Amino acid sequence: MAISERPVRQSVTLSPPVARRVRALARTKHTSASRVITELIQTGLDTVDQEKQHFFALADRLTSSTNPMEKKKLKEELARMTFGE
């Protein structure tokens, strides 16, 4: 028998400007601030996962590439992703 995961109640503190934006977004979407926060967190987590997958795809391309110009561009892009601009 599979055990379904239950929602976890979590308390967060938001700065006043962020809280205003969350409430405004909730009003626009006709939903609760809690639902908006949950959606924003899920979107952020999905974005982090996509960035990680992109990084590893670039690393794989770098290891399999034989073109020196492509290798240089891939190294630069990986460096930007790792260390920023």
Secondary structure, 3 states (H helix, E strand, C coil): CCCCCCCCCCCCCCCHHHHHHHHHHHHHHCCCHHHHHHHHHHHHHHHHHHHHHHHHHHHHHHHHCCCHHHHHHHHHHHHHHHHCC
